[in-house]
Amino acid sequence: MSPGTLLGVALAFAFAMPKAFALPTFGAVRDAWRSADVVVVDRHGEPVARIRDDFRARRGDWIRLTDTSPALRTAIVLSEDRRFYAHSGVDWQGVAAAAWANLWNTRTRGASTLTMQLAGLLDEDLRAAGAGGARAPGRTMTQKVGQAVSAASLERRWSKDQILEAYLNLVPFRGELVGLSAMSQTLFGKVPSGLDARESAVAVALVRAPNASPAQVSRRACGILRDMQLPRECDGLDGFTQLALLRAGGAGTMKPPGATLAPHLGRLLVMRAAARQGAGQGAGQGAGRGEGRGEGRGAVEGAVPSRIVSTLDARVQRVAVTSLDRHLRELAGRNVEDGAVIVIDNASGDVLAYVGSSGVLSAAAQVDHAAALRQAGSTLKPFLYAQALEERRVTAASLLDDRPVNLPTGGGLYIPQNYDHQYAGWVSLRAALGASLNVPAVRTLVMVTPHRFHRRLVALGLPLTQSGDYYGYSLALGSADVSLLSLTNAYRAFANGGAYSKPRLREGDPIAAPRAVMLPAAAYVIGDVLSDRHARARTFGLDSPLTTRFWTAVKTGTSKDMRDNWCIGWSQRYTVGVWVGNASGASMHDVSGVTGAAPVWHDVMEALHGATPSRAPAMPSGVRRIGLTFDRNLEPAREEVFLDGTEVARVSVAAGNAGARDADGRPAIASPADGTVFALDPDIPPRAQRVWFHASASTGEVANGVSWRLDGKPLGRGGELAWLPWPGRHQVELVDRGGNVVDRIGIEVRGASVRQASTTGNPPGARR
């Protein structure tokens, strides 16, 4: 060796020694490892989601050597460092063989040991010397000597198993795949402990040539298999290798079991954590450099923590996912492919299940339907009736008029209709809410007013973006858009005696203080009604998925054109909400609340209370339960609950109400309603426009043998009559067989240009 060469080697040793002493411990390397994913776990520590937030490289979890396939450990040693367990960091036999080969210009195995490669992976200045297979040309003497010195230092401070474990976790394999975990799950769809000999050989072949062609990788893998005394495994290896390497260019690592259980909640929590981290960094920059940084991965990389503990319960989440999948498959052929489920603990507000999509059944599986805004349908009615109860406008026994009604609005006429296009006549609030009748709800909103009802819904956390006047009377039937999470949590207020608090998604976040929104007495009465299967029998029957073997209160809802289907209800301990529909917003085919969302709600509730009882809430102060009867047996006698000061023992239909049927069975004007304003459309020929008058008897059927008068002049006979309108104010009278006026209303026809009448679920002017 020349004097110049000796001087170079001496200088290289001088530069390398400080780096060798600065090498980290094995524990420090392992603890500093960060997956490219944020792992979201449930309240018991079980992973429920993995959300990638670092796109510099694909890294999985740190894998212990004991969790690595024996075949892989054998393959890596045979391929990269046969004397790994014999040398002390530098394989001097290998160095001599390499020098002899270089002298005669022949090819041989490189002299870089696994320990030397690990040194390159731990020190960027040494990485160009060939760490992890990146055998760059032009390596300097300093780099060569530095690797050798660092390897010797590692061998003195680390065990062989620690060296091999760290190497397998740090080495790049192909493309963005770094480490054994990411490689194994991406290329072979399994954890590293399950790799067989063929898979191990392909993986190890990538270490020396990460970007080689499939054919080159296959040839090298076959050589490794022969070294392992398994030549038969080379059969069909070309195709196997090509298929595995195709997966390397896919969307990302295949998730470990359970890691895709709650992907939508995972993304939501990561986004919130990132927002908090950004706010913290901003505050830190304002206060001083280096302050305001987050925990875990955030403290190192300025990103979110590497592990987030959610409030989910993985067991409950699995029940919800399984039930939603099963029932949506049963609905195949009815144009419904998506759904969402929320389960909330009543006391704490902890979200125990958050299913944002039906997954593989969905055409847009990434859309979070638990957070998406959808039309609420009839699910808002309980809040409306609770407010009317508080304002002492109605009681649970009050009779509401379920007949057609035309309500004048700024845009024309609002004409609500019931789901089945039938009408029940006089019904109690209990029957109207239980059977989800639309017309009584609209009549109740007329008393409460859309403005005040809108204020109540906002106080319950529903994200209504417009004013009450914008929604108008249709707000009673759920024309506003809400999310499943916000709606389910609003129902939770019923379970908590009218107190509202925000839901909680992440452990460690403070439990929100409850705020009184509804009177406990009103919340109790609504729960009593919604738990009464007899009250909903008219629409749903006595035996339906809404009936449970323990105490629950539940309400369904269906939006316009069957685009959204809801079922929300609560037990003593939990509130469960279910939505089904389509990500595209397309209408479902013959799917109602009792056939769409309700079966999933029933399944989840049954699972939650498999061993946990649910009892009816105790009656709060301010409520009385007394015996009740109805005149003419309009409804069966029963015990009813009343707010103090509103109780009655007998209910009768008061005579003489404008536009109402009399209790003695006389016919009355069913429609239009008193005070209705009609606007003539200038775009339609006048002779093609008609106003229809309808008369009905106390049974709700069309009355016969009656006649009509308009402004004191005969107009025609029959229970239904069409009239050619003309502008002005008019008085309409209904005359019975004996010539007696039994009902009268006032209407107005305007000739100005006004938009056409709007309806809910029906064309303008439509009837039952």
FIROPA-507195 format. One record per residue (C-alpha): residue number from 1; residue in one letter; x, y, z. Coordinates in steps of 0.2 Angstrom, whole numbers, plus 5000, padded with zeros to 4 digits. Layout:
N
 num residu   xx   yy   zz
 NUM      A    X    Y    Z
...
***
This chain:
768
 num residu   xx   yy   zz
   1      M 5000 5000 5000
   2      S 5007 5017 4995
   3      P 5011 5030 5008
   4      G 4997 5041 5001
   5      T 4985 5027 5003
   6      L 4990 5024 5021
   7      L 4988 5043 5024
   8      G 4971 5042 5017
   9      V 4965 5028 5027
  10      A 4972 5036 5043
  11      L 4963 5052 5039
  12      A 4947 5042 5036
  13      F 4948 5034 5053
  14      A 4951 5051 5061
  15      F 4935 5057 5053
  16      A 4925 5041 5056
  17      M 4929 5039 5075
  18      P 4918 5054 5081
  19      K 4903 5047 5071
  20      A 4905 5030 5078
  21      F 4904 5036 5096
  22      A 4888 5047 5091
  23      L 4878 5032 5085
  24      P 4861 5031 5094
  25      T 4856 5016 5105
  26      F 4844 5003 5098
  27      G 4831 5009 5110
  28      A 4833 5027 5103
  29      V 4831 5021 5085
  30      R 4816 5010 5089
  31      D 4807 5024 5099
  32      A 4811 5037 5086
  33      W 4802 5026 5072
  34      R 4786 5034 5065
  35      S 4774 5025 5054
  36      A 4768 5035 5039
  37      D 4750 5032 5046
  38      V 4742 5040 5061
  39      V 4734 5025 5071
  40      V 4717 5028 5078
  41      V 4712 5016 5092
  42      D 4696 5013 5102
  43      R 4694 5017 5120
  44      H 4702 5000 5124
  45      G 4717 5002 5113
  46      E 4712 4992 5098
  47      P 4716 4999 5081
  48      V 4701 5005 5071
  49      A 4708 5016 5058
  50      R 4725 5020 5050
  51      I 4726 5037 5041
  52      R 4741 5041 5031
  53      D 4748 5058 5034
  54      D 4766 5057 5029
  55      F 4769 5055 5011
  56      R 4788 5056 5010
  57      A 4789 5037 5012
  58      R 4777 5022 5016
  59      R 4782 5016 5033
  60      G 4772 5004 5044
  61      D 4774 4999 5062
  62      W 4790 4994 5070
  63      I 4791 4975 5069
  64      R 4800 4965 5082
  65      L 4812 4951 5076
  66      T 4802 4938 5085
  67      D 4787 4944 5074
  68      T 4797 4941 5058
  69      S 4795 4925 5048
  70      P 4810 4913 5050
  71      A 4811 4911 5032
  72      L 4814 4929 5029
  73      R 4827 4929 5043
  74      T 4836 4915 5034
  75      A 4834 4923 5017
  76      I 4841 4940 5022
  77      V 4857 4932 5030
  78      L 4860 4920 5016
  79      S 4858 4934 5003
  80      E 4867 4949 5011
  81      D 4879 4943 5025
  82      R 4882 4924 5026
  83      R 4894 4926 5041
  84      F 4883 4939 5050
  85      Y 4883 4929 5066
  86      A 4902 4926 5065
  87      H 4910 4943 5061
  88      S 4911 4959 5072
  89      G 4904 4971 5060
  90      V 4916 4969 5046
  91      D 4918 4953 5036
  92      W 4937 4953 5033
  93      Q 4935 4937 5022
  94      G 4923 4946 5012
  95      V 4934 4961 5010
  96      A 4948 4950 5004
  97      A 4937 4941 4992
  98      A 4931 4957 4985
  99      A 4949 4964 4984
 100      W 4955 4949 4975
 101      A 4940 4950 4963
 102      N 4943 4968 4959
 103      L 4961 4964 4956
 104      W 4956 4951 4942
 105      N 4941 4961 4937
 106      T 4928 4948 4941
 107      R 4911 4949 4949
 108      T 4908 4944 4967
 109      R 4897 4947 4982
 110      G 4900 4964 4990
 111      A 4910 4966 5006
 112      S 4896 4977 5014
 113      T 4889 4967 5029
 114      L 4872 4970 5036
 115      T 4879 4979 5051
 116      M 4888 4991 5039
 117      Q 4873 4994 5029
 118      L 4863 4998 5045
 119      A 4877 5010 5049
 120      G 4873 5019 5032
 121      L 4854 5019 5036
 122      L 4858 5027 5053
 123      D 4870 5040 5046
 124      E 4865 5050 5030
 125      D 4884 5054 5027
 126      L 4887 5036 5026
 127      R 4872 5031 5016
 128      A 4880 5034 4999
 129      A 4891 5020 5003
 130      G 4878 5007 4999
 131      A 4866 5006 5013
 132      G 4850 4997 5010
 133      G 4855 4992 4992
 134      A 4858 5009 4986
 135      R 4876 5005 4979
 136      A 4880 5022 4972
 137      P 4896 5023 4962
 138      G 4911 5034 4967
 139      R 4911 5030 4985
 140      T 4925 5039 4995
 141      M 4938 5031 5006
 142      T 4930 5041 5020
 143      Q 4913 5033 5017
 144      K 4920 5015 5016
 145      V 4931 5017 5032
 146      G 4917 5026 5041
 147      Q 4905 5012 5038
 148      A 4918 4999 5044
 149      V 4921 5009 5060
 150      S 4903 5013 5064
 151      A 4899 4994 5061
 152      A 4912 4989 5073
 153      S 4905 5001 5086
 154      L 4887 4995 5083
 155      E 4893 4977 5086
 156      R 4900 4982 5103
 157      R 4884 4991 5109
 158      W 4870 4981 5100
 159      S 4866 4963 5100
 160      K 4865 4953 5083
 161      D 4846 4952 5085
 162      Q 4845 4971 5088
 163      I 4855 4974 5072
 164      L 4845 4963 5062
 165      E 4828 4969 5068
 166      A 4833 4988 5065
 167      Y 4840 4983 5048
 168      L 4823 4975 5043
 169      N 4813 4990 5049
 170      L 4824 5003 5041
 171      V 4829 4996 5024
 172      P 4820 5002 5008
 173      F 4812 4989 4998
 174      R 4804 4996 4982
 175      G 4797 5013 4977
 176      E 4791 5022 4993
 177      L 4791 5006 5003
 178      V 4802 5007 5018
 179      G 4804 4993 5031
 180      L 4797 4976 5033
 181      S 4779 4980 5038
 182      A 4775 4991 5024
 183      M 4783 4979 5011
 184      S 4775 4964 5018
 185      Q 4757 4971 5019
 186      T 4758 4980 5002
 187      L 4766 4966 4991
 188      F 4759 4951 5000
 189      G 4744 4957 5010
 190      K 4750 4949 5026
 191      V 4760 4953 5042
 192      P 4778 4949 5042
 193      S 4776 4934 5053
 194      G 4766 4925 5039
 195      L 4779 4927 5025
 196      D 4783 4910 5017
 197      A 4799 4905 5008
 198      R 4794 4911 4991
 199      E 4788 4928 4997
 200      S 4804 4930 5008
 201      A 4815 4927 4993
 202      V 4806 4940 4983
 203      A 4807 4953 4997
 204      V 4825 4950 5000
 205      A 4829 4951 4982
 206      L 4823 4969 4982
 207      V 4835 4974 4995
 208      R 4850 4974 4983
 209      A 4840 4980 4968
 210      P 4824 4989 4974
 211      N 4820 4996 4956
 212      A 4825 4980 4946
 213      S 4813 4973 4933
 214      P 4802 4959 4939
 215      A 4812 4947 4928
 216      Q 4828 4952 4937
 217      V 4820 4951 4954
 218      S 4813 4934 4950
 219      R 4830 4927 4945
 220      R 4839 4934 4960
 221      A 4824 4927 4971
 222      C 4826 4910 4963
 223      G 4845 4910 4968
 224      I 4841 4914 4986
 225      L 4828 4899 4986
 226      R 4842 4888 4979
 227      D 4853 4894 4993
 228      M 4839 4889 5005
 229      Q 4838 4872 4998
 230      L 4821 4875 4990
 231      P 4823 4875 4971
 232      R 4806 4869 4968
 233      E 4799 4885 4974
 234      C 4806 4893 4958
 235      D 4792 4886 4948
 236      G 4780 4899 4942
 237      L 4791 4912 4951
 238      D 4791 4925 4937
 239      G 4772 4927 4937
 240      F 4771 4928 4956
 241      T 4785 4941 4957
 242      Q 4777 4951 4943
 243      L 4760 4951 4952
 244      A 4768 4956 4969
 245      L 4778 4971 4961
 246      L 4762 4977 4953
 247      R 4755 4980 4970
 248      A 4769 4991 4975
 249      G 4762 5004 4964
 250      G 4745 5003 4972
 251      A 4736 5016 4983
 252      G 4745 5011 4998
 253      T 4748 4998 5012
 254      M 4735 4985 5015
 255      K 4728 4989 5032
 256      P 4731 4976 5047
 257      P 4715 4968 5054
 258      G 4703 4981 5062
 259      A 4713 4996 5054
 260      T 4699 4999 5042
 261      L 4685 4997 5055
 262      A 4681 5016 5056
 263      P 4690 5025 5042
 264      H 4678 5040 5041
 265      L 4680 5044 5060
 266      G 4699 5041 5058
 267      R 4700 5054 5044
 268      L 4689 5066 5054
 269      L 4700 5065 5070
 270      V 4716 5067 5060
 271      M 4710 5083 5052
 272      R 4704 5090 5069
 273      A 4721 5085 5076
 274      A 4730 5094 5061
 275      A 4719 5109 5064
 276      R 4724 5110 5082
 277      Q 4742 5107 5078
 278      G 4742 5121 5066
 279      A 4734 5132 5079
 280      G 4747 5127 5091
 281      Q 4761 5131 5080
 282      G 4754 5148 5076
 283      A 4752 5152 5094
 284      G 4770 5146 5097
 285      Q 4777 5156 5083
 286      G 4768 5171 5090
 287      A 4775 5168 5108
 288      G 4792 5163 5103
 289      R 4802 5151 5092
 290      G 4800 5132 5095
 291      E 4784 5134 5106
 292      G 4767 5128 5103
 293      R 4772 5112 5095
 294      G 4761 5096 5098
 295      E 4763 5079 5105
 296      G 4771 5063 5098
 297      R 4774 5064 5079
 298      G 4769 5083 5080
 299      A 4783 5087 5091
 300      V 4795 5079 5079
 301      E 4788 5083 5062
 302      G 4775 5097 5065
 303      A 4761 5085 5061
 304      V 4748 5076 5071
 305      P 4751 5063 5085
 306      S 4756 5046 5078
 307      R 4742 5038 5089
 308      I 4724 5045 5093
 309      V 4713 5037 5106
 310      S 4695 5039 5100
 311      T 4679 5036 5111
 312      L 4674 5022 5100
 313      D 4670 5004 5106
 314      A 4677 4992 5093
 315      R 4664 4979 5098
 316      V 4649 4991 5095
 317      Q 4657 4997 5079
 318      R 4658 4980 5072
 319      V 4640 4976 5077
 320      A 4635 4992 5067
 321      V 4645 4989 5052
 322      T 4639 4971 5051
 323      S 4621 4975 5053
 324      L 4622 4989 5040
 325      D 4630 4978 5027
 326      R 4618 4964 5030
 327      H 4602 4974 5029
 328      L 4608 4984 5013
 329      R 4612 4967 5005
 330      E 4594 4962 5009
 331      L 4588 4978 5000
 332      A 4597 4974 4984
 333      G 4586 4978 4969
 334      R 4578 4993 4978
 335      N 4591 5006 4973
 336      V 4598 5008 4990
 337      E 4617 5006 4992
 338      D 4623 5017 5006
 339      G 4620 5020 5025
 340      A 4628 5027 5041
 341      V 4626 5023 5059
 342      I 4630 5033 5075
 343      V 4629 5026 5093
 344      I 4631 5039 5108
 345      D 4632 5036 5126
 346      N 4618 5046 5134
 347      A 4628 5051 5150
 348      S 4645 5056 5143
 349      G 4641 5060 5125
 350      D 4655 5048 5119
 351      V 4652 5042 5102
 352      L 4654 5023 5103
 353      A 4651 5019 5085
 354      Y 4654 5030 5069
 355      V 4650 5021 5053
 356      G 4651 5033 5039
 357      S 4648 5022 5024
 358      S 4643 5005 5018
 359      G 4660 5003 5011
 360      V 4661 4991 4997
 361      L 4642 4992 4993
 362      S 4644 5011 4991
 363      A 4648 5020 4974
 364      A 4656 5033 4985
 365      A 4664 5024 4999
 366      Q 4675 5039 5004
 367      V 4660 5050 5008
 368      D 4656 5052 5026
 369      H 4637 5050 5027
 370      A 4638 5052 5046
 371      A 4644 5070 5044
 372      A 4635 5074 5027
 373      L 4620 5085 5027
 374      R 4604 5076 5022
 375      Q 4585 5081 5022
 376      A 4578 5077 5040
 377      G 4561 5071 5035
 378      S 4549 5067 5049
 379      T 4563 5066 5062
 380      L 4561 5084 5067
 381      K 4543 5082 5073
 382      P 4547 5077 5091
 383      F 4556 5093 5094
 384      L 4541 5103 5087
 385      Y 4528 5094 5098
 386      A 4540 5096 5113
 387      Q 4540 5115 5110
 388      A 4521 5116 5108
 389      L 4519 5106 5124
 390      E 4531 5118 5133
 391      E 4521 5133 5126
 392      R 4505 5125 5133
 393      R 4498 5126 5115
 394      V 4494 5107 5115
 395      T 4494 5092 5126
 396      A 4497 5074 5122
 397      A 4478 5072 5122
 398      S 4474 5087 5111
 399      L 4465 5083 5095
 400      L 4473 5089 5079
 401      D 4464 5091 5063
 402      D 4471 5079 5050
 403      R 4463 5085 5034
 404      P 4470 5093 5019
 405      V 4476 5111 5022
 406      N 4482 5125 5010
 407      L 4494 5137 5018
 408      P 4498 5153 5009
 409      T 4516 5158 5008
 410      G 4526 5170 4999
 411      G 4529 5158 4985
 412      G 4511 5152 4983
 413      L 4502 5138 4992
 414      Y 4510 5126 5003
 415      I 4500 5110 5003
 416      P 4507 5096 5015
 417      Q 4501 5078 5013
 418      N 4503 5063 5023
 419      Y 4515 5049 5018
 420      D 4500 5037 5012
 421      H 4490 5051 5005
 422      Q 4476 5047 5017
 423      Y 4469 5057 5031
 424      A 4463 5052 5049
 425      G 4452 5066 5053
 426      W 4453 5071 5072
 427      V 4468 5063 5080
 428      S 4477 5066 5097
 429      L 4494 5072 5097
 430      R 4500 5055 5103
 431      A 4492 5047 5088
 432      A 4498 5060 5076
 433      L 4516 5059 5082
 434      G 4516 5040 5084
 435      A 4509 5037 5067
 436      S 4520 5052 5060
 437      L 4506 5061 5052
 438      N 4511 5076 5042
 439      V 4496 5088 5042
 440      P 4494 5089 5061
 441      A 4513 5093 5062
 442      V 4511 5107 5050
 443      R 4496 5114 5059
 444      T 4506 5113 5075
 445      L 4520 5123 5067
 446      V 4508 5137 5062
 447      M 4505 5139 5081
 448      V 4523 5138 5086
 449      T 4529 5148 5070
 450      P 4544 5143 5060
 451      H 4555 5156 5067
 452      R 4554 5150 5085
 453      F 4555 5132 5080
 454      H 4571 5136 5070
 455      R 4578 5144 5086
 456      R 4575 5128 5095
 457      L 4583 5117 5082
 458      V 4599 5127 5082
 459      A 4600 5127 5101
 460      L 4600 5108 5099
 461      G 4615 5108 5088
 462      L 4607 5106 5071
 463      P 4617 5115 5058
 464      L 4603 5124 5050
 465      T 4611 5137 5038
 466      Q 4595 5147 5034
 467      S 4582 5157 5044
 468      G 4566 5150 5050
 469      D 4556 5160 5037
 470      Y 4567 5153 5023
 471      Y 4561 5135 5027
 472      G 4543 5141 5031
 473      Y 4530 5128 5036
 474      S 4539 5114 5027
 475      L 4551 5114 5042
 476      A 4538 5104 5052
 477      L 4541 5090 5039
 478      G 4560 5091 5040
 479      S 4565 5101 5024
 480      A 4581 5107 5033
 481      D 4597 5098 5030
 482      V 4605 5090 5045
 483      S 4619 5077 5048
 484      L 4616 5060 5056
 485      L 4629 5064 5070
 486      S 4620 5081 5074
 487      L 4603 5073 5073
 488      T 4607 5058 5084
 489      N 4615 5069 5097
 490      A 4600 5081 5097
 491      Y 4589 5066 5101
 492      R 4601 5062 5115
 493      A 4594 5078 5123
 494      F 4577 5069 5126
 495      A 4586 5055 5135
 496      N 4594 5068 5146
 497      G 4578 5077 5151
 498      G 4580 5090 5138
 499      A 4598 5095 5142
 500      Y 4610 5097 5127
 501      S 4628 5094 5126
 502      K 4640 5092 5112
 503      P 4646 5074 5107
 504      R 4664 5068 5111
 505      L 4674 5059 5098
 506      R 4691 5058 5106
 507      E 4697 5052 5123
 508      G 4705 5066 5133
 509      D 4694 5080 5126
 510      P 4683 5088 5140
 511      I 4665 5081 5143
 512      A 4654 5096 5138
 513      A 4643 5104 5151
 514      P 4625 5100 5148
 515      R 4613 5115 5144
 516      A 4595 5115 5147
 517      V 4585 5117 5130
 518      M 4569 5108 5133
 519      L 4559 5106 5149
 520      P 4561 5090 5157
 521      A 4542 5087 5158
 522      A 4540 5090 5139
 523      A 4555 5078 5135
 524      Y 4547 5065 5146
 525      V 4530 5066 5137
 526      I 4538 5065 5120
 527      G 4548 5050 5126
 528      D 4532 5042 5133
 529      V 4523 5044 5116
 530      L 4538 5038 5105
 531      S 4539 5022 5116
 532      D 4521 5018 5114
 533      R 4519 5005 5100
 534      H 4500 5007 5101
 535      A 4502 5025 5096
 536      R 4511 5021 5080
 537      A 4501 5006 5076
 538      R 4491 5015 5062
 539      T 4506 5017 5052
 540      F 4519 5004 5057
 541      G 4508 4990 5065
 542      L 4511 4983 5083
 543      D 4525 4971 5078
 544      S 4539 4980 5068
 545      P 4558 4983 5070
 546      L 4553 4999 5080
 547      T 4547 4987 5094
 548      T 4561 4981 5106
 549      R 4560 4969 5121
 550      F 4566 4983 5132
 551      W 4561 5001 5134
 552      T 4566 5012 5119
 553      A 4558 5028 5111
 554      V 4561 5029 5092
 555      K 4556 5039 5077
 556      T 4558 5036 5058
 557      G 4559 5049 5044
 558      T 4559 5049 5025
 559      S 4563 5064 5015
 560      K 4556 5070 4999
 561      D 4555 5057 4985
 562      M 4563 5044 4996
 563      R 4580 5051 4995
 564      D 4584 5049 5013
 565      N 4578 5036 5026
 566      W 4581 5039 5045
 567      C 4578 5029 5061
 568      I 4583 5038 5077
 569      G 4579 5032 5095
 570      W 4586 5031 5113
 571      S 4586 5019 5127
 572      Q 4590 5022 5145
 573      R 4609 5022 5141
 574      Y 4611 5024 5122
 575      T 4605 5034 5108
 576      V 4606 5026 5091
 577      G 4604 5034 5074
 578      V 4604 5026 5057
 579      W 4603 5034 5039
 580      V 4601 5024 5023
 581      G 4600 5031 5005
 582      N 4612 5034 4991
 583      A 4628 5044 4990
 584      S 4622 5051 4973
 585      G 4605 5057 4981
 586      A 4595 5046 4970
 587      S 4578 5040 4976
 588      M 4576 5023 4984
 589      H 4562 5011 4978
 590      D 4549 5008 4990
 591      V 4560 5009 5005
 592      S 4552 5017 5021
 593      G 4558 5020 5038
 594      V 4552 5003 5044
 595      T 4560 4993 5030
 596      G 4576 5004 5027
 597      A 4584 5011 5043
 598      A 4574 5003 5056
 599      P 4580 4985 5055
 600      V 4598 4991 5057
 601      W 4593 5002 5072
 602      H 4584 4987 5080
 603      D 4599 4976 5078
 604      V 4611 4988 5086
 605      M 4599 4992 5100
 606      E 4597 4973 5104
 607      A 4616 4971 5104
 608      L 4619 4985 5115
 609      H 4606 4978 5128
 610      G 4610 4960 5126
 611      A 4615 4959 5144
 612      T 4610 4977 5150
 613      P 4592 4982 5154
 614      S 4584 4998 5149
 615      R 4570 5004 5159
 616      A 4558 5018 5156
 617      P 4564 5035 5164
 618      A 4557 5041 5180
 619      M 4543 5053 5179
 620      P 4550 5071 5183
 621      S 4541 5084 5193
 622      G 4529 5094 5183
 623      V 4521 5079 5175
 624      R 4505 5070 5179
 625      R 4497 5054 5173
 626      I 4478 5052 5174
 627      G 4464 5042 5166
 628      L 4457 5049 5150
 629      T 4442 5046 5139
 630      F 4436 5053 5122
 631      D 4419 5058 5116
 632      R 4411 5046 5104
 633      N 4425 5034 5107
 634      L 4436 5044 5095
 635      E 4451 5035 5103
 636      P 4451 5022 5116
 637      A 4452 5026 5134
 638      R 4469 5027 5141
 639      E 4481 5034 5154
 640      E 4489 5050 5148
 641      V 4503 5061 5153
 642      F 4501 5080 5155
 643      L 4511 5094 5160
 644      D 4505 5101 5177
 645      G 4490 5113 5174
 646      T 4485 5106 5157
 647      E 4477 5089 5162
 648      V 4460 5085 5157
 649      A 4450 5069 5160
 650      R 4439 5069 5144
 651      V 4442 5076 5127
 652      S 4428 5082 5115
 653      V 4429 5090 5098
 654      A 4423 5108 5100
 655      A 4409 5114 5089
 656      G 4410 5129 5078
 657      N 4428 5129 5074
 658      A 4431 5138 5057
 659      G 4433 5125 5044
 660      A 4432 5110 5056
 661      R 4421 5095 5056
 662      D 4407 5096 5070
 663      A 4407 5083 5083
 664      D 4389 5078 5079
 665      G 4394 5071 5062
 666      R 4389 5086 5051
 667      P 4399 5089 5035
 668      A 4412 5102 5034
 669      I 4423 5110 5021
 670      A 4439 5100 5021
 671      S 4448 5111 5008
 672      P 4453 5124 5005
 673      A 4457 5131 5022
 674      D 4449 5147 5028
 675      G 4459 5162 5022
 676      T 4468 5153 5008
 677      V 4475 5165 4994
 678      F 4475 5159 4976
 679      A 4486 5167 4963
 680      L 4481 5166 4945
 681      D 4496 5161 4934
 682      P 4498 5172 4919
 683      D 4507 5159 4909
 684      I 4492 5147 4910
 685      P 4476 5151 4900
 686      P 4462 5157 4913
 687      R 4450 5144 4908
 688      A 4462 5130 4912
 689      Q 4464 5135 4930
 690      R 4452 5128 4943
 691      V 4450 5129 4962
 692      W 4443 5113 4969
 693      F 4432 5113 4984
 694      H 4431 5097 4995
 695      A 4418 5092 5008
 696      S 4420 5078 5021
 697      A 4410 5070 5035
 698      S 4416 5067 5053
 699      T 4423 5050 5047
 700      G 4435 5059 5035
 701      E 4426 5052 5020
 702      V 4419 5063 5006
 703      A 4402 5070 5011
 704      N 4388 5067 4998
 705      G 4371 5077 4996
 706      V 4379 5094 5000
 707      S 4379 5109 4989
 708      W 4390 5125 4988
 709      R 4387 5143 4988
 710      L 4399 5157 4982
 711      D 4396 5174 4988
 712      G 4378 5169 4992
 713      K 4374 5162 4975
 714      P 4372 5143 4971
 715      L 4388 5136 4964
 716      G 4385 5117 4962
 717      R 4382 5101 4971
 718      G 4392 5086 4977
 719      G 4407 5083 4989
 720      E 4420 5089 4976
 721      L 4417 5104 4965
 722      A 4429 5113 4953
 723      W 4427 5132 4951
 724      L 4433 5143 4938
 725      P 4441 5157 4949
 726      W 4441 5176 4946
 727      P 4450 5189 4956
 728      G 4443 5196 4972
 729      R 4438 5191 4990
 730      H 4425 5177 4991
 731      Q 4414 5168 5004
 732      V 4411 5150 5001
 733      E 4397 5141 5010
 734      L 4393 5122 5012
 735      V 4374 5118 5013
 736      D 4367 5102 5019
 737      R 4352 5092 5013
 738      G 4340 5102 5023
 739      G 4347 5119 5016
 740      N 4356 5124 5032
 741      V 4373 5132 5030
 742      V 4385 5120 5040
 743      D 4402 5128 5036
 744      R 4409 5143 5028
 745      I 4426 5150 5024
 746      G 4434 5165 5016
 747      I 4446 5164 5001
 748      E 4455 5177 4990
 749      V 4460 5176 4972
 750      R 4473 5187 4965
 751      G 4477 5191 4947
 752      A 4495 5197 4949
 753      S 4509 5187 4943
 754      V 4514 5175 4957
 755      R 4525 5159 4957
 756      Q 4516 5143 4956
 757      A 4511 5134 4972
 758      S 4524 5123 4980
 759      T 4521 5106 4988
 760      T 4530 5093 4998
 761      G 4532 5077 4988
 762      N 4517 5081 4977
 763      P 4514 5092 4961
 764      P 4505 5109 4963
 765      G 4487 5107 4968
 766      A 4488 5088 4971
 767      R 4476 5080 4983
 768      R 4477 5063 4991
***
